[in-house]
Every structure is written in C-alpha cells, then in structure tokens.
Amino acid sequence: MSEQLDSGIIRISDDVVSTIAGLAALETPGVAAMSGGISEGLAKRLSGKNVQKGVSVEVGQVEAAIDLRIIVNYGSRIQEVCRQLQENVRDAVENMTGLTVVEVNVKVEGVTFKEEEAAISYEEAHRVK
C-alpha cells in the first residue's frame, strides 16, 4: 500500500500484511499450524529472507489478496474453521492497515492430532532462530 498525504507518503510492506495475516490465522480456533511447503523452505534458504510461513500476499495501492496454507485440528469442522479464518484475517488486515481485502484463499494441507500438535509446539519452541 502506498498513500500520498499532504505530509508525505505512507507505504505498508507485503511482509507487514503477511505477518498480520499469519498471526490472525494462528488465533483462529481449529487452526493447528501454518503449512510452509517445500518451495517456501527452499526460498528461505536461498534468499536468507524470513518468509512468513504459510502466507502469501499481493498488496496493491488500496487492496490486498491473501493466500493461506494451514493444518487443522482433527475433529474440527473444516468449513467452519476456514470461514472463521477468512473473517478473522480480513478483519485484522483491514483494521490495522486500511487496505481492502478482496480475497482470502485457504488451502487445508493437513490434519493434526493432539499428540502431533504437542510435538509441533515443542519443535517450534525449541527451534534455533
């Protein structure tokens, strides 16, 4: 986003929108984790850039489109989780940035069980950053 005001230009980075969307997604009940995929891991290694895991954004002057890849908790109603996820992400991005979110696409890439979720949380907490 880039906005011309009398006092100067305001620009919001794609990374900022990506971070907001990722945090809102993880706060959604039923979402166990974000899914990074193979290509994202490769991009992180090659560029050295911290790519927001499971989130892709396209940010224009006044609009944004967001793609999310998630893992849901077993037993959750996937359609309901995804609808709530879309609403949470749209609200968070629009309220914090002023951008209009035109679409929030969700791809469910896996289902996790309670034991796996504990393992994911342990691995995330003890990963060297």
N, C-alpha and C positions, 0 to 999 in steps of 0.2 A: 504494500500500500504506500502510496506517495500522495501527499496532500499539500497544496500550496495555500498558505495562510498569509495574512498581512505581515506577520512576524517571522515567517520562514517556512521551510518545508518539513513535513512530518513523514518519515518512512518507517514502515514496520517490516522487519525481516521475515522471510519464509521460516527461518529457524524459530522465531518467536511464536508464530502461529502454530508451528509444528509442536512446540513444547506445550503450549496451552491446550491443544487438542489431545495430546498424549496424556497429560495429567487429568483432564476431564474424563477421558476414556477409562483410565485406571480407577477412577472414583465411582464408576457405574457398577451397581450390583450385578453379579453374574459374570463379569469380565475377570478372568483369572490373570491374564497377562497379555502383552502385545507380542506379536509374532514378527520377527525381523526378516526371516527368509535368507536364502543363500546369497542372492545378489546384493542385498544390503550389507551383509557381513563383509563381502568382498570389497564393496565400495568404501567401507570404513577403513579396511586395511590399506587399500591403495591410496586413498586421499589423505588419510590421517585425520579426517574430519569426523567429529562426533555426529553421526547421523541418528536422528530420532527414530528409535526402534518401532517399526510397525506403522509409521505415519508418513504419508506423502501429501504435500500440499502444493497447490498452484495459487499464487496470490497475484491479483491484478491491482488496478488502481482503487477499486471500491468493492471488489468481490473476491471470494476465495472458494476453492473446491478442495475437499479433503478426502483422502482415501485412508482407511484404517484396516489393519490386519490383526485379528485378535484370536485369543484362545479363551473359550468359555468354560465355566464350571459345569461338571456333569450334573444333570438334574435340572438345570436352568432351562426355561422356555426360551429357546434361541431367538425366535421372532420378537418376543417382548424385550429381551436384553438388547437386541440390535436397535429396536425403535427407541428405547430409552437412551441408548448410547448416542444415536443420531441427535436426539433432542438435547442431551447434556453438552455434547461437543459444539453444536450450533449455538446454544445459549452462551457458553463460555467464550467462544471466539468472538461472537458479535458484541457481547457486553464489554469485553476487555479491549477490543481493537476498533470497534465501529465499522468493521467490514461487514458486508452482507455475505453470508454463507449460502451459496447456490446449491451445493450438494455435499452430502456426507455419505460416501460409499463404504460399506462394511463387508469385509471378506472374513468369514469364520474359517480359520485354518486348523483348528484342533479343539479337542475337548480334554479337560484335565480332571483327574480325580483328587480327592483330598490329600492322599499320600504324595501324589505328584506335585500338588500345589505347595505343600510343605517343602519339598525338595527344591522347587523353583525359587521359593522365598529364601531358603538357606543359601543357594548358589548365588542369587542376586546380592544378598547381604555380604557374602564373603568374597565377592569377585574383586580382583585388584583393578583399580581405576586409574 
